Amino acid sequence: MNDKKAAVISAALGTLAGAASALLIMLIFAFVCVKIQSVQTALSEPVSLAAGCGGAFAGGLLCARIIKKNGMMFGGICAALVFLVLFIISALSGAQPDVHALLRLAAMLPVGAIGGIIGVNRRKKRRKRR
C-alpha cells in the first residue's frame, strides 16, 4: 500500500473514531441530564467542547497509531476533520455558527496533535512467552 492511500485510510478511520467518541461523550452527558433532571443549559457549551476535544484526541491517537509517523501533523489533520464533521452535524441540526465554533476548533487542534504524538510514540504491548 502506498503512503498516500495509507494516510487517507488512517485519517478516515481516525475521523470516524473521533466523531464516534465525541458522540458517545455527548450521549453520556445527555443520559446524565435526563437522570438528574435539573441541568442548566449553560453547561452545553463546555460539554460540547469537552466532547469535541475527547473526539479529537481519540481520532488523532488512532490515526497516528495506524500511520506510525508524523503524529503531530496527522493528529492535527484528524482533529480538523473531526471538527468539520461535528460542525456539519450541528449546522444540519439548525445551530448557527458563532465564536464558540472557533474556540472549539482552537482547542481541538492541539489536543488532536497531542493524541497523534502519543499514538506514534506508544509502544506495542509485548506478550510474555511461557
The first five atom37 places (N, CA, C, CB, O) and aatype in JSON, in Angstrom:
{
  "aatype": [12, 2, 3, 11, 11, 0, 0, 19, 9, 15, 0, 0, 10, 7, 16, 10, 0, 7, 0, 0, 15, 0, 10, 10, 9, 12, 10, 9, 13, 0, 13, 19, 4, 19, 11, 9, 5, 15, 19, 5, 16, 0, 10, 15, 6, 14, 19, 15, 10, 0, 0, 7, 4, 7, 7, 0, 13, 0, 7, 7, 10, 10, 4, 0, 1, 9, 9, 11, 11, 2, 7, 12, 12, 13, 7, 7, 9, 4, 0, 0, 10, 19, 13, 10, 19, 10, 13, 9, 9, 15, 0, 10, 15, 7, 0, 5, 14, 3, 19, 8, 0, 10, 10, 1, 10, 0, 0, 12, 10, 14, 19, 7, 0, 9, 7, 7, 9, 9, 7, 19, 2, 1, 1, 11, 11, 1, 1, 11, 1, 1],
  "atom_mask": [
    [1, 1, 1, 1, 1],
    [1, 1, 1, 1, 1],
    [1, 1, 1, 1, 1],
    [1, 1, 1, 1, 1],
    [1, 1, 1, 1, 1],
    [1, 1, 1, 1, 1],
    [1, 1, 1, 1, 1],
    [1, 1, 1, 1, 1],
    [1, 1, 1, 1, 1],
    [1, 1, 1, 1, 1],
    [1, 1, 1, 1, 1],
    [1, 1, 1, 1, 1],
    [1, 1, 1, 1, 1],
    [1, 1, 1, 0, 1],
    [1, 1, 1, 1, 1],
    [1, 1, 1, 1, 1],
    [1, 1, 1, 1, 1],
    [1, 1, 1, 0, 1],
    [1, 1, 1, 1, 1],
    [1, 1, 1, 1, 1],
    [1, 1, 1, 1, 1],
    [1, 1, 1, 1, 1],
    [1, 1, 1, 1, 1],
    [1, 1, 1, 1, 1],
    [1, 1, 1, 1, 1],
    [1, 1, 1, 1, 1],
    [1, 1, 1, 1, 1],
    [1, 1, 1, 1, 1],
    [1, 1, 1, 1, 1],
    [1, 1, 1, 1, 1],
    [1, 1, 1, 1, 1],
    [1, 1, 1, 1, 1],
    [1, 1, 1, 1, 1],
    [1, 1, 1, 1, 1],
    [1, 1, 1, 1, 1],
    [1, 1, 1, 1, 1],
    [1, 1, 1, 1, 1],
    [1, 1, 1, 1, 1],
    [1, 1, 1, 1, 1],
    [1, 1, 1, 1, 1],
    [1, 1, 1, 1, 1],
    [1, 1, 1, 1, 1],
    [1, 1, 1, 1, 1],
    [1, 1, 1, 1, 1],
    [1, 1, 1, 1, 1],
    [1, 1, 1, 1, 1],
    [1, 1, 1, 1, 1],
    [1, 1, 1, 1, 1],
    [1, 1, 1, 1, 1],
    [1, 1, 1, 1, 1],
    [1, 1, 1, 1, 1],
    [1, 1, 1, 0, 1],
    [1, 1, 1, 1, 1],
    [1, 1, 1, 0, 1],
    [1, 1, 1, 0, 1],
    [1, 1, 1, 1, 1],
    [1, 1, 1, 1, 1],
    [1, 1, 1, 1, 1],
    [1, 1, 1, 0, 1],
    [1, 1, 1, 0, 1],
    [1, 1, 1, 1, 1],
    [1, 1, 1, 1, 1],
    [1, 1, 1, 1, 1],
    [1, 1, 1, 1, 1],
    [1, 1, 1, 1, 1],
    [1, 1, 1, 1, 1],
    [1, 1, 1, 1, 1],
    [1, 1, 1, 1, 1],
    [1, 1, 1, 1, 1],
    [1, 1, 1, 1, 1],
    [1, 1, 1, 0, 1],
    [1, 1, 1, 1, 1],
    [1, 1, 1, 1, 1],
    [1, 1, 1, 1, 1],
    [1, 1, 1, 0, 1],
    [1, 1, 1, 0, 1],
    [1, 1, 1, 1, 1],
    [1, 1, 1, 1, 1],
    [1, 1, 1, 1, 1],
    [1, 1, 1, 1, 1],
    [1, 1, 1, 1, 1],
    [1, 1, 1, 1, 1],
    [1, 1, 1, 1, 1],
    [1, 1, 1, 1, 1],
    [1, 1, 1, 1, 1],
    [1, 1, 1, 1, 1],
    [1, 1, 1, 1, 1],
    [1, 1, 1, 1, 1],
    [1, 1, 1, 1, 1],
    [1, 1, 1, 1, 1],
    [1, 1, 1, 1, 1],
    [1, 1, 1, 1, 1],
    [1, 1, 1, 1, 1],
    [1, 1, 1, 0, 1],
    [1, 1, 1, 1, 1],
    [1, 1, 1, 1, 1],
    [1, 1, 1, 1, 1],
    [1, 1, 1, 1, 1],
    [1, 1, 1, 1, 1],
    [1, 1, 1, 1, 1],
    [1, 1, 1, 1, 1],
    [1, 1, 1, 1, 1],
    [1, 1, 1, 1, 1],
    [1, 1, 1, 1, 1],
    [1, 1, 1, 1, 1],
    [1, 1, 1, 1, 1],
    [1, 1, 1, 1, 1],
    [1, 1, 1, 1, 1],
    [1, 1, 1, 1, 1],
    [1, 1, 1, 1, 1],
    [1, 1, 1, 1, 1],
    [1, 1, 1, 0, 1],
    [1, 1, 1, 1, 1],
    [1, 1, 1, 1, 1],
    [1, 1, 1, 0, 1],
    [1, 1, 1, 0, 1],
    [1, 1, 1, 1, 1],
    [1, 1, 1, 1, 1],
    [1, 1, 1, 0, 1],
    [1, 1, 1, 1, 1],
    [1, 1, 1, 1, 1],
    [1, 1, 1, 1, 1],
    [1, 1, 1, 1, 1],
    [1, 1, 1, 1, 1],
    [1, 1, 1, 1, 1],
    [1, 1, 1, 1, 1],
    [1, 1, 1, 1, 1],
    [1, 1, 1, 1, 1],
    [1, 1, 1, 1, 1],
    [1, 1, 1, 1, 1]
  ],
  "atom_positions": [
    [[0.86, -1.18, 0.0], [0.0, 0.0, 0.0], [0.9, 1.24, 0.0], [-0.97, 0.0, 1.23], [1.86, 1.31, 0.77]],
    [[0.59, 2.2, -0.85], [1.44, 3.38, -0.91], [1.11, 4.34, 0.23], [1.27, 4.09, -2.27], [0.1, 4.19, 0.92]],
    [[1.99, 5.32, 0.42], [1.87, 6.23, 1.56], [0.62, 7.09, 1.52], [3.08, 7.12, 1.63], [0.0, 7.32, 2.55]],
    [[0.24, 7.56, 0.34], [-0.94, 8.44, 0.24], [-2.22, 7.68, 0.6], [-1.06, 9.02, -1.17], [-3.08, 8.2, 1.31]],
    [[-2.32, 6.46, 0.1], [-3.5, 5.66, 0.38], [-3.57, 5.32, 1.87], [-3.5, 4.37, -0.46], [-4.65, 5.36, 2.47]],
    [[-2.44, 4.99, 2.47], [-2.4, 4.69, 3.9], [-2.76, 5.92, 4.72], [-1.02, 4.18, 4.3], [-3.45, 5.8, 5.74]],
    [[-2.31, 7.09, 4.3], [-2.62, 8.32, 5.01], [-4.11, 8.63, 4.95], [-1.82, 9.49, 4.45], [-4.71, 9.03, 5.94]],
    [[-4.71, 8.45, 3.78], [-6.14, 8.71, 3.63], [-6.96, 7.73, 4.46], [-6.56, 8.63, 2.16], [-7.93, 8.12, 5.11]],
    [[-6.57, 6.46, 4.43], [-7.31, 5.46, 5.21], [-7.17, 5.72, 6.7], [-6.8, 4.05, 4.88], [-8.16, 5.63, 7.44]],
    [[-5.96, 6.04, 7.16], [-5.78, 6.3, 8.59], [-6.52, 7.56, 9.02], [-4.29, 6.43, 8.93], [-7.09, 7.6, 10.12]],
    [[-6.53, 8.59, 8.19], [-7.26, 9.81, 8.53], [-8.76, 9.55, 8.56], [-6.94, 10.93, 7.53], [-9.47, 10.08, 9.41]],
    [[-9.25, 8.75, 7.62], [-10.68, 8.43, 7.6], [-11.09, 7.62, 8.82], [-11.04, 7.67, 6.32], [-12.11, 7.9, 9.44]],
    [[-10.3, 6.62, 9.17], [-10.61, 5.81, 10.35], [-10.49, 6.62, 11.63], [-9.69, 4.59, 10.41], [-11.3, 6.47, 12.55]],
    [[-9.47, 7.48, 11.7], [-9.32, 8.33, 12.87], [-10.46, 9.32, 13.02], [0.0, 0.0, 0.0], [-10.94, 9.56, 14.12]],
    [[-10.9, 9.88, 11.9], [-12.03, 10.81, 11.92], [-13.3, 10.11, 12.36], [-12.23, 11.46, 10.54], [-14.07, 10.64, 13.16]],
    [[-13.52, 8.93, 11.83], [-14.7, 8.15, 12.21], [-14.68, 7.81, 13.7], [-14.79, 6.88, 11.37], [-15.69, 7.93, 14.38]],
    [[-13.53, 7.38, 14.18], [-13.41, 7.04, 15.6], [-13.55, 8.29, 16.48], [-12.07, 6.35, 15.88], [-14.17, 8.23, 17.54]],
    [[-12.99, 9.4, 16.04], [-13.1, 10.63, 16.8], [-14.52, 11.15, 16.88], [0.0, 0.0, 0.0], [-14.98, 11.56, 17.95]],
    [[-15.23, 11.12, 15.76], [-16.62, 11.56, 15.76], [-17.48, 10.63, 16.61], [-17.17, 11.62, 14.32], [-18.38, 11.09, 17.31]],
    [[-17.22, 9.33, 16.54], [-17.96, 8.38, 17.37], [-17.67, 8.6, 18.85], [-17.61, 6.94, 16.99], [-18.58, 8.5, 19.68]],
    [[-16.42, 8.9, 19.19], [-16.07, 9.18, 20.59], [-16.76, 10.44, 21.1], [-14.56, 9.31, 20.74], [-17.28, 10.46, 22.22]],
    [[-16.77, 11.47, 20.28], [-17.45, 12.71, 20.67], [-18.95, 12.47, 20.84], [-17.21, 13.81, 19.62], [-19.56, 12.99, 21.78]],
    [[-19.53, 11.7, 19.96], [-20.95, 11.37, 20.07], [-21.23, 10.57, 21.34], [-21.42, 10.57, 18.84], [-22.22, 10.82, 22.02]],
    [[-20.35, 9.64, 21.66], [-20.52, 8.84, 22.88], [-20.45, 9.72, 24.12], [-19.45, 7.75, 22.95], [-21.24, 9.54, 25.05]],
    [[-19.52, 10.66, 24.15], [-19.41, 11.57, 25.3], [-20.67, 12.41, 25.43], [-18.17, 12.48, 25.17], [-21.17, 12.62, 26.53]],
    [[-21.18, 12.9, 24.31], [-22.41, 13.7, 24.35], [-23.61, 12.86, 24.78], [-22.68, 14.33, 22.98], [-24.48, 13.35, 25.5]],
    [[-23.68, 11.61, 24.34], [-24.77, 10.74, 24.76], [-24.72, 10.43, 26.25], [-24.73, 9.44, 23.97], [-25.76, 10.36, 26.91]],
    [[-23.53, 10.24, 26.77], [-23.39, 10.02, 28.22], [-23.86, 11.24, 28.98], [-21.93, 9.68, 28.59], [-24.56, 11.12, 29.99]],
    [[-23.49, 12.43, 28.51], [-23.94, 13.65, 29.17], [-25.46, 13.78, 29.08], [-23.27, 14.89, 28.55], [-26.1, 14.18, 30.05]],
    [[-26.04, 13.46, 27.94], [-27.49, 13.54, 27.8], [-28.18, 12.57, 28.75], [-27.9, 13.25, 26.35], [-29.21, 12.9, 29.33]],
    [[-27.62, 11.38, 28.91], [-28.18, 10.41, 29.84], [-28.14, 10.93, 31.27], [-27.44, 9.09, 29.74], [-29.1, 10.79, 32.02]],
    [[-27.0, 11.54, 31.63], [-26.87, 12.11, 32.98], [-27.87, 13.24, 33.17], [-25.43, 12.62, 33.22], [-28.48, 13.36, 34.24]],
    [[-28.06, 14.06, 32.16], [-29.03, 15.16, 32.24], [-30.44, 14.64, 32.46], [-28.99, 16.02, 30.97], [-31.21, 15.22, 33.23]],
    [[-30.79, 13.57, 31.78], [-32.13, 13.0, 31.94], [-32.3, 12.44, 33.35], [-32.38, 11.9, 30.89], [-33.37, 12.57, 33.94]],
    [[-31.28, 11.83, 33.88], [-31.37, 11.25, 35.22], [-31.41, 12.33, 36.3], [-30.19, 10.32, 35.47], [-32.14, 12.19, 37.28]],
    [[-30.65, 13.4, 36.13], [-30.61, 14.46, 37.15], [-31.85, 15.34, 37.07], [-29.34, 15.33, 36.97], [-32.4, 15.72, 38.11]],
    [[-32.31, 15.66, 35.9], [-33.5, 16.47, 35.62], [-33.39, 17.93, 36.06], [-34.67, 15.84, 36.28], [-34.4, 18.63, 36.06]],
    [[-32.23, 18.39, 36.43], [-32.07, 19.79, 36.8], [-30.72, 20.32, 36.32], [-32.21, 19.98, 38.33], [-29.91, 20.79, 37.12]],
    [[-30.49, 20.24, 35.04], [-29.22, 20.67, 34.48], [-29.42, 22.0, 33.77], [-28.64, 19.6, 33.5], [-30.41, 22.2, 33.06]],
    [[-28.49, 22.91, 33.96], [-28.58, 24.22, 33.34], [-28.12, 24.15, 31.89], [-27.75, 25.26, 34.12], [-27.24, 23.36, 31.54]],
    [[-28.73, 24.97, 31.05], [-28.33, 24.99, 29.63], [-26.96, 25.61, 29.43], [-29.36, 25.75, 28.82], [-26.36, 25.46, 28.37]],
    [[-26.46, 26.31, 30.43], [-25.12, 26.9, 30.31], [-24.03, 25.83, 30.25], [-24.85, 27.85, 31.49], [-22.91, 26.13, 29.85]],
    [[-24.35, 24.61, 30.63], [-23.36, 23.54, 30.58], [-23.2, 22.94, 29.19], [-23.75, 22.45, 31.55], [-22.28, 22.15, 28.96]],
    [[-24.06, 23.29, 28.27], [-24.0, 22.66, 26.95], [-22.72, 23.03, 26.18], [-25.22, 23.05, 26.13], [-22.14, 22.17, 25.52]],
    [[-22.28, 24.26, 26.26], [-21.05, 24.66, 25.56], [-19.81, 23.98, 26.12], [-20.88, 26.16, 25.64], [-19.02, 23.45, 25.34]],
    [[-19.59, 23.98, 27.45], [-18.4, 23.28, 27.95], [-18.43, 21.78, 27.67], [-18.26, 23.51, 29.43], [-17.39, 21.18, 27.43]],
    [[-19.61, 21.18, 27.71], [-19.7, 19.75, 27.43], [-19.41, 19.47, 25.97], [-21.08, 19.21, 27.82], [-18.73, 18.5, 25.65]],
    [[-19.92, 20.3, 25.07], [-19.63, 20.09, 23.65], [-18.15, 20.33, 23.35], [-20.5, 21.01, 22.77], [-17.57, 19.67, 22.49]],
    [[-17.54, 21.26, 24.06], [-16.1, 21.48, 23.9], [-15.31, 20.27, 24.39], [-15.66, 22.75, 24.67], [-14.38, 19.82, 23.73]],
    [[-15.7, 19.74, 25.56], [-15.02, 18.56, 26.09], [-15.23, 17.35, 25.19], [-15.53, 18.25, 27.51], [-14.31, 16.57, 24.97]],
    [[-16.43, 17.2, 24.66], [-16.7, 16.08, 23.76], [-15.9, 16.22, 22.48], [-18.2, 16.0, 23.43], [-15.35, 15.23, 21.98]],
    [[-15.81, 17.41, 21.94], [-15.01, 17.64, 20.73], [-13.54, 17.36, 20.96], [0.0, 0.0, 0.0], [-12.87, 16.76, 20.13]],
    [[-13.04, 17.81, 22.1], [-11.63, 17.56, 22.42], [-11.36, 16.08, 22.65], [-11.2, 18.37, 23.65], [-10.33, 15.56, 22.24]],
    [[-12.29, 15.41, 23.31], [-12.14, 13.97, 23.51], [-12.15, 13.22, 22.19], [0.0, 0.0, 0.0], [-11.36, 12.29, 21.98]],
    [[-13.03, 13.63, 21.29], [-13.07, 13.01, 19.98], [-11.83, 13.31, 19.16], [0.0, 0.0, 0.0], [-11.32, 12.44, 18.45]],
    [[-11.33, 14.53, 19.26], [-10.11, 14.9, 18.54], [-8.91, 14.11, 19.05], [-9.84, 16.41, 18.67], [-8.06, 13.68, 18.27]],
    [[-8.84, 13.92, 20.36], [-7.75, 13.14, 20.94], [-7.81, 11.7, 20.48], [-7.79, 13.21, 22.48], [-6.8, 11.13, 20.05]],
    [[-9.0, 11.1, 20.57], [-9.16, 9.69, 20.16], [-8.87, 9.52, 18.68], [-10.57, 9.19, 20.49], [-8.22, 8.56, 18.28]],
    [[-9.35, 10.44, 17.86], [-9.11, 10.36, 16.43], [-7.64, 10.53, 16.08], [0.0, 0.0, 0.0], [-7.1, 9.77, 15.26]],
    [[-6.98, 11.51, 16.69], [-5.55, 11.71, 16.45], [-4.72, 10.53, 16.91], [0.0, 0.0, 0.0], [-3.74, 10.16, 16.26]],
    [[-5.09, 9.94, 18.04], [-4.38, 8.79, 18.57], [-4.49, 7.6, 17.6], [-4.94, 8.4, 19.95], [-3.48, 6.97, 17.27]],
    [[-5.7, 7.31, 17.16], [-5.9, 6.17, 16.26], [-5.24, 6.42, 14.9], [-7.38, 5.9, 16.08], [-4.61, 5.52, 14.35]],
    [[-5.39, 7.6, 14.37], [-4.81, 7.93, 13.07], [-3.29, 7.76, 13.11], [-5.17, 9.37, 12.67], [-2.71, 7.17, 12.19]],
    [[-2.66, 8.25, 14.14], [-1.21, 8.16, 14.24], [-0.75, 6.73, 14.54], [-0.69, 9.1, 15.32], [0.33, 6.32, 14.11]],
    [[-1.57, 5.97, 15.28], [-1.22, 4.56, 15.54], [-1.21, 3.76, 14.24], [-2.21, 3.93, 16.54], [-0.4, 2.86, 14.06]],
    [[-2.13, 4.1, 13.33], [-2.21, 3.37, 12.07], [-1.05, 3.76, 11.15], [-3.55, 3.64, 11.37], [-0.4, 2.88, 10.57]],
    [[-0.79, 5.06, 11.0], [0.2, 5.53, 10.02], [1.63, 5.41, 10.56], [-0.1, 6.97, 9.63], [2.56, 5.27, 9.78]],
    [[1.81, 5.47, 11.87], [3.09, 5.26, 12.56], [4.18, 6.29, 12.24], [3.61, 3.91, 12.22], [5.37, 6.0, 12.38]],
    [[3.78, 7.49, 11.81], [4.77, 8.55, 11.59], [4.03, 9.89, 11.56], [5.57, 8.32, 10.26], [2.82, 9.94, 11.37]],
    [[4.77, 10.97, 11.73], [4.22, 12.33, 11.67], [2.98, 12.49, 12.55], [3.87, 12.69, 10.23], [1.94, 12.94, 12.09]],
    [[3.1, 12.11, 13.81], [1.95, 12.1, 14.71], [1.32, 13.46, 14.92], [0.0, 0.0, 0.0], [0.09, 13.56, 14.95]],
    [[2.13, 14.5, 15.06], [1.57, 15.83, 15.29], [0.76, 16.29, 14.09], [2.68, 16.83, 15.6], [-0.34, 16.83, 14.23]],
    [[1.3, 16.08, 12.91], [0.61, 16.53, 11.7], [-0.68, 15.73, 11.47], [1.54, 16.39, 10.47], [-1.73, 16.31, 11.24]],
    [[-0.59, 14.41, 11.54], [-1.78, 13.59, 11.3], [-2.81, 13.75, 12.41], [-1.39, 12.13, 11.16], [-4.01, 13.69, 12.15]],
    [[-2.35, 13.95, 13.64], [-3.29, 14.21, 14.73], [-4.03, 15.52, 14.53], [0.0, 0.0, 0.0], [-5.23, 15.6, 14.78]],
    [[-3.33, 16.55, 14.09], [-3.97, 17.84, 13.81], [-4.93, 17.76, 12.64], [0.0, 0.0, 0.0], [-6.01, 18.36, 12.67]],
    [[-4.54, 17.03, 11.59], [-5.43, 16.86, 10.44], [-6.69, 16.12, 10.85], [-4.71, 16.11, 9.3], [-7.8, 16.5, 10.47]],
    [[-6.51, 15.08, 11.62], [-7.67, 14.31, 12.07], [-8.57, 15.14, 12.98], [-7.2, 13.03, 12.8], [-9.79, 15.04, 12.89]],
    [[-7.98, 15.96, 13.84], [-8.77, 16.84, 14.7], [-9.57, 17.84, 13.87], [-7.86, 17.58, 15.7], [-10.73, 18.12, 14.17]],
    [[-8.95, 18.37, 12.84], [-9.67, 19.31, 11.96], [-10.82, 18.62, 11.24], [-8.71, 19.92, 10.94], [-11.88, 19.2, 11.06]],
    [[-10.61, 17.37, 10.83], [-11.67, 16.62, 10.17], [-12.8, 16.28, 11.14], [-11.11, 15.35, 9.55], [-13.98, 16.32, 10.77]],
    [[-12.44, 15.93, 12.37], [-13.48, 15.67, 13.39], [-14.28, 16.94, 13.64], [-12.84, 15.15, 14.72], [-15.5, 16.9, 13.76]],
    [[-13.58, 18.08, 13.73], [-14.28, 19.35, 13.91], [-15.23, 19.59, 12.75], [-13.29, 20.51, 14.03], [-16.37, 20.01, 12.96]],
    [[-14.77, 19.35, 11.54], [-15.6, 19.57, 10.35], [-16.85, 18.69, 10.38], [-14.79, 19.3, 9.07], [-17.94, 19.15, 10.07]],
    [[-16.7, 17.43, 10.76], [-17.84, 16.52, 10.86], [-18.83, 17.03, 11.91], [-17.38, 15.09, 11.2], [-20.03, 17.09, 11.65]],
    [[-18.33, 17.39, 13.09], [-19.21, 17.88, 14.16], [-19.86, 19.21, 13.77], [-18.42, 18.04, 15.46], [-21.01, 19.46, 14.12]],
    [[-19.12, 20.05, 13.06], [-19.66, 21.34, 12.63], [-20.8, 21.14, 11.62], [-18.55, 22.2, 12.01], [-21.83, 21.8, 11.69]],
    [[-20.59, 20.23, 10.69], [-21.64, 19.95, 9.69], [-22.87, 19.36, 10.36], [-21.1, 18.98, 8.6], [-24.0, 19.73, 10.03]],
    [[-22.68, 18.44, 11.3], [-23.81, 17.86, 12.01], [-24.57, 18.92, 12.78], [-23.35, 16.75, 12.96], [-25.8, 18.94, 12.77]],
    [[-23.85, 19.82, 13.46], [-24.54, 20.87, 14.22], [-25.22, 21.87, 13.28], [-23.55, 21.61, 15.13], [-26.29, 22.39, 13.62]],
    [[-24.64, 22.14, 12.12], [-25.28, 23.04, 11.16], [-26.54, 22.42, 10.58], [-24.3, 23.4, 10.03], [-27.54, 23.11, 10.37]],
    [[-26.5, 21.12, 10.33], [-27.69, 20.43, 9.82], [-28.81, 20.38, 10.86], [-27.33, 19.03, 9.38], [-29.98, 20.3, 10.5]],
    [[-28.44, 20.41, 12.13], [-29.46, 20.37, 13.18], [-30.03, 21.76, 13.48], [-28.88, 19.78, 14.45], [-30.91, 21.89, 14.33]],
    [[-29.54, 22.78, 12.81], [-30.1, 24.12, 12.94], [-29.29, 25.09, 13.77], [0.0, 0.0, 0.0], [-29.72, 26.23, 13.97]],
    [[-28.13, 24.68, 14.27], [-27.3, 25.59, 15.07], [-26.64, 26.62, 14.17], [-26.24, 24.79, 15.87], [-26.24, 26.31, 13.05]],
    [[-26.52, 27.83, 14.66], [-25.88, 28.9, 13.91], [-24.39, 28.94, 14.26], [-26.56, 30.27, 14.22], [-24.02, 28.83, 15.43]],
    [[-23.52, 29.11, 13.26], [-22.09, 29.23, 13.55], [-21.81, 30.5, 14.36], [-21.27, 29.23, 12.24], [-22.34, 31.57, 14.05]],
    [[-21.0, 30.37, 15.38], [-20.66, 31.52, 16.22], [-19.21, 31.41, 16.66], [-21.61, 31.59, 17.45], [-18.45, 30.59, 16.16]],
    [[-18.85, 32.26, 17.6], [-17.46, 32.3, 18.06], [-17.09, 31.04, 18.85], [-17.23, 33.55, 18.92], [-15.91, 30.71, 18.97]],
    [[-18.08, 30.35, 19.38], [-17.8, 29.11, 20.11], [-17.25, 28.03, 19.18], [-19.06, 28.61, 20.81], [-16.47, 27.18, 19.61]],
    [[-17.64, 28.06, 17.92], [-17.11, 27.1, 16.95], [-15.61, 27.34, 16.74], [-17.87, 27.21, 15.61], [-14.84, 26.38, 16.64]],
    [[-15.2, 28.57, 16.67], [-13.77, 28.87, 16.53], [-12.99, 28.48, 17.78], [-13.56, 30.37, 16.25], [-11.87, 27.99, 17.69]],
    [[-13.59, 28.69, 18.94], [-12.97, 28.28, 20.19], [-12.82, 26.76, 20.22], [-13.8, 28.77, 21.41], [-11.79, 26.24, 20.65]],
    [[-13.84, 26.06, 19.77], [-13.79, 24.59, 19.74], [-12.69, 24.12, 18.8], [-15.16, 24.02, 19.29], [-11.95, 23.19, 19.13]],
    [[-12.57, 24.75, 17.64], [-11.51, 24.4, 16.7], [-10.13, 24.68, 17.29], [-11.68, 25.16, 15.38], [-9.21, 23.86, 17.17]],
    [[-9.99, 25.83, 17.93], [-8.71, 26.2, 18.54], [-8.32, 25.26, 19.67], [-8.77, 27.63, 19.06], [-7.13, 25.07, 19.93]],
    [[-9.29, 24.67, 20.34], [-8.99, 23.71, 21.4], [-8.74, 22.31, 20.84], [-10.12, 23.67, 22.41], [-7.9, 21.57, 21.36]],
    [[-9.47, 21.95, 19.79], [-9.37, 20.59, 19.26], [-8.06, 20.34, 18.49], [-10.54, 20.32, 18.35], [-7.54, 19.22, 18.52]],
    [[-7.53, 21.34, 17.82], [-6.31, 21.14, 17.04], [-5.11, 20.71, 17.89], [-5.96, 22.41, 16.29], [-4.47, 19.71, 17.56]],
    [[-4.79, 21.43, 18.97], [-3.64, 20.96, 19.76], [-3.91, 19.64, 20.5], [-3.25, 22.02, 20.76], [-2.99, 18.85, 20.7]],
    [[-5.17, 19.41, 20.9], [-5.49, 18.16, 21.58], [-5.33, 16.99, 20.61], [-6.92, 18.2, 22.15], [-4.81, 15.94, 20.99]],
    [[-5.77, 17.15, 19.37], [-5.58, 16.12, 18.36], [-4.12, 15.89, 18.05], [0.0, 0.0, 0.0], [-3.7, 14.75, 17.85]],
    [[-3.34, 16.96, 18.0], [-1.9, 16.83, 17.76], [-1.22, 16.08, 18.9], [-1.25, 18.22, 17.58], [-0.33, 15.26, 18.66]],
    [[-1.62, 16.35, 20.13], [-1.07, 15.63, 21.29], [-1.45, 14.15, 21.2], [-1.58, 16.24, 22.63], [-0.63, 13.27, 21.47]],
    [[-2.7, 13.88, 20.83], [-3.12, 12.49, 20.64], [-2.29, 11.8, 19.57], [0.0, 0.0, 0.0], [-1.93, 10.63, 19.72]],
    [[-1.97, 12.52, 18.5], [-1.13, 11.95, 17.45], [0.28, 11.67, 17.92], [0.0, 0.0, 0.0], [0.86, 10.64, 17.57]],
    [[0.83, 12.56, 18.71], [2.18, 12.35, 19.24], [2.21, 11.13, 20.15], [2.67, 13.6, 20.01], [3.13, 10.31, 20.07]],
    [[1.2, 11.02, 21.0], [1.14, 9.86, 21.9], [0.93, 8.58, 21.09], [-0.01, 10.03, 22.93], [1.51, 7.54, 21.41]],
    [[0.1, 8.65, 20.05], [-0.16, 7.48, 19.23], [1.08, 6.96, 18.52], [0.0, 0.0, 0.0], [1.27, 5.75, 18.41]],
    [[1.92, 7.86, 18.04], [3.15, 7.44, 17.36], [4.16, 6.89, 18.35], [3.75, 8.6, 16.58], [4.84, 5.91, 18.05]],
    [[4.27, 7.49, 19.51], [5.31, 7.11, 20.45], [4.91, 5.95, 21.37], [5.68, 8.28, 21.28], [5.75, 5.46, 22.13]],
    [[3.68, 5.54, 21.32], [3.23, 4.45, 22.17], [3.72, 3.12, 21.6], [1.68, 4.46, 22.3], [3.59, 2.85, 20.41]],
    [[4.27, 2.31, 22.47], [4.81, 1.03, 22.03], [3.74, -0.06, 22.11], [6.05, 0.64, 22.88], [2.8, 0.02, 22.91]],
    [[3.91, -1.05, 21.29], [3.02, -2.19, 21.35], [3.32, -2.99, 22.6], [3.16, -3.06, 20.09], [4.46, -3.07, 23.05]],
    [[2.27, -3.59, 23.15], [2.46, -4.45, 24.3], [3.05, -5.77, 23.82], [1.13, -4.68, 25.07], [2.62, -6.35, 22.82]],
    [[4.03, -6.21, 24.55], [4.67, -7.48, 24.2], [4.11, -8.58, 25.11], [6.22, -7.39, 24.33], [3.96, -8.4, 26.32]],
    [[3.82, -9.68, 24.49], [3.34, -10.82, 25.27], [4.54, -11.57, 25.83], [2.46, -11.75, 24.4], [5.57, -11.73, 25.17]],
    [[4.38, -12.03, 27.04], [5.44, -12.82, 27.65], [5.3, -14.26, 27.18], [5.4, -12.72, 29.2], [4.21, -14.84, 27.19]],
    [[6.41, -14.81, 26.79], [6.41, -16.2, 26.38], [6.58, -17.09, 27.59], [7.51, -16.48, 25.35], [7.31, -16.78, 28.52]],
    [[5.88, -18.19, 27.54], [5.98, -19.15, 28.66], [6.78, -20.33, 28.28], [4.62, -19.59, 29.13], [6.97, -21.23, 29.1]]
  ]
}
